[in-house]
Amino acid sequence: MNSQTHPIETELLEVSLGPQHPSTHGVFRMNATLDGETIVKLKPVMGYLHRNHEQIGEGITYIASFPFTDRLDYFCAMSNNFGLALAIEKLGGIAVSERGEYLRVIMAELTRLINHTAVTGFLLNDMGAFGTPLLYAFREREKILDLFEAASGSRMMCNYVRPGGVREDVPEAWLERAEKLVDGYPAFLDEFEKLLTENEIIRQRCQHVGILPKELAINASATGPLLRASGVDYDIRKVDGYSIYSRFNFRVPLGTVGDVYDRYYVRILEMRESVKILQQALKEIPTGAAISPKGLAMVKAPRTFRPPKGEAYGRIESPKGELGFYLVSDGTPQPYRYHIRAPSFVNLTILEDMCLGHKVADVIIILGSIDIVMGEVDR
Amino acid sequence: MQELDQVFVNAKGWLLSLFPIGLRPWVSIAVSVGVIAAIAPFIMMYLTWLERKIIARMQNRFGPTRVGVYGLLQPISDGIKMLIKEDIVPRGADPLLHILAPILSLAPAILLFAVMPFGRNMIAADLNVGLLYLFAISSISSYSIFMGGWASRSKFSILGAMRGVAQIISYEVPGVLSVVAVIMITGTLSMVGIVEAQADQWFVFTPWGIVGCLMFFLSGVAEVNRTPFDMPEAESELVGGFHTEYSGMKFALWYMAEFLESFAICAFTTTLFLGGWQGPAVPFWVLGLLLAVIVATGTKLPAPIRSVGAAAMLGAAVLWRTQVIPSWAWFLAKTYALVFVLVWLRGTFPRLRVDQLMGLAWKFFLPLGLVNIVAAGIWWSLRETPWFGWIASAVVLALSAWALVLANKPEPLQPRTYIYAD
């Protein structure tokens, strides 16, 4: 026998995960190069769901963009509306009614509950659990969607927030219903956590997988739970203090390692904080008009709203990160430029850095832990 | 009550008596084959129904309800749907291998039924090498999985097939090792012999038996690719793994093979460790009587429940004492209990990762299997003083299991701290 050893020759395998794939959360594609099962290169390919949202927004009145924002991140229609409303208010100097502010915050935080519950369920689905955590999550989500339906007439495409407040006041006894739901939410979270947090398989799959270092997260301008799980204290509700968030008493949970498990757990903790905000808001909400007179005038006659020349950037802490709306006005009823900073899109750009050296199975859960919605990525 | 126990055996005997003596051996074979070929698809169909119903209840859903009462006709409607679907062979695939693979996967699954002891005298072929046959036949499925994955000419299929073969080969080793102890104690490879050896005590009630039982069952779960070991299919990662490119009836054949093999795993765990078709040797009827007294005297319960419950318990105790429950009922009850466990696992657990799965097989199951053989030896050599042997082998197993857990404990599993910025 020849004493020389020959290294086994192997080939790299290029696999196109998506655009039709059960767990790319829509039509997203990852061109992965595999060495066996290990990822050596990964290229995200986007654009399969592009539908010209920004260009359309430049051809219609400011307020006509609201229904389109519902379709951005279709899990969080309420907070998308909220972001655009903030930008328009800044541009046109529209004051917001007090009750409107509270209703917006309530809706935005309920949306955060929906989003974080659902994304945890989806993450477990990506991990191979046969739908059980997802369906538990969706059971709670349906209850919140019932509330949205009662307030706005639609379960997912709410189109509810308007510059100056909200489109219309919530119906009778809505606040009591919401209060009951919010008070029951920690019990659901406890149940959910009992199933997941200490689960040995979940910990083995998630811990030390897809670590995002602090510096990289900042350099890539990641936002939202992704950034906070890496230990960066940056929450726009605190930093910017938009709307009336400075009135509420809540904390910002931070992770230490920045892996998938931290992202999961930071979301759980954020939900508990959201419950606190909701409880305070529901207790303190004043009576009065749901929309300010100027806002109402704009809603009634959209083409009369001609903001002065200039630009405005309204941003919120959406459940997925910093959602920003950038508007440039040239004095006409339509915006001259309408741009969206979508958190899913920006967070997705560091996917490769998190995935290199991990297995195919890890890529799926890393993607799941970033929490993307293709409607927002591609716009 | 021998009639009920032997009802199927007697029916076959009556059928055989209709034929001339020279033909009887052949007719006997034909009848056994016919019965297995008839009940196998039936078992598979209702396993799918059971799985859907049980998982649905775990997920606050109802499961199939539309076709038939409680959705009982759903499997038939699924079967018809599968039959009338288009059969797609991908471009560039090897059409011959593409169709052979699911057939090759289904055939061994049905062959396994030949050595399955459904009841007293109810076994199609009491081979004296039954266990060997079991392992020989069940490992054929790795060929079929690789064949299917390779022939599909799809990258997902290849990845799934690679995982499948690696997994099945790895888990065959602990699977076989866990059974060595049984062979040592019983001194036979025949299924009937193993069941009869458990007349006094099911093997699962011995220290080596419980370890062997768990190892055999979990290795079996891994071999038939079910959650949490469903790596080769891995819906969320590899779409469908080796059967990504299969549609219509070919896909149904893959599914049929998988479900029949899961049934077989449960049946053989029952046979090897849970006493097969034997009822429990422990006088459980005493427990039944005791429960009857407790229920009847329970003051917190409403009167109707008390009387009905006590009557039921009394009835159960009497049934038990008179051994009226036929052997095949025992076998099916235990097997379906294990099937429920299988579905339960699927409903609750996420999937492991490939490397973790292999680690479990090679770093934990394999050494534990070897220790288990030693423990069985200790138990056997100290059988004159049963309690001492029991404790000694339990201590050996517990210590080694503890050491293995410590040695394999992955570093990252530390408690996490989360801080709050205010």
Interface residues (C-beta under 8 A of the other chain):
Chain A: L13 E14 V15 S16 H21 P22 S23 L34 E37 L124 N125 D126 M127 G128 A129 F130 G131 T132 L135 Y136 R139 L195 N199 E200 I201 I202 R203 Q204 R205 Q207 H208 D233 D235 K238 R251 V252 P253 L254 G255 T256 V257 Y261 D262 Y265 V266 L269 K359 V360 A361 D362 I364
Chain B: I55 M58 Q59 N60 R61 K155 F156 I158 L159 R163 T227 P228 D230 A234 E235 S236 E237 L238 V239 R346 G347 T348 F349 P350 R351 L352 R353 V354 D355 Q356 P410 P412 L413 R416 T417 Y418 I419 Y420 A421 D422
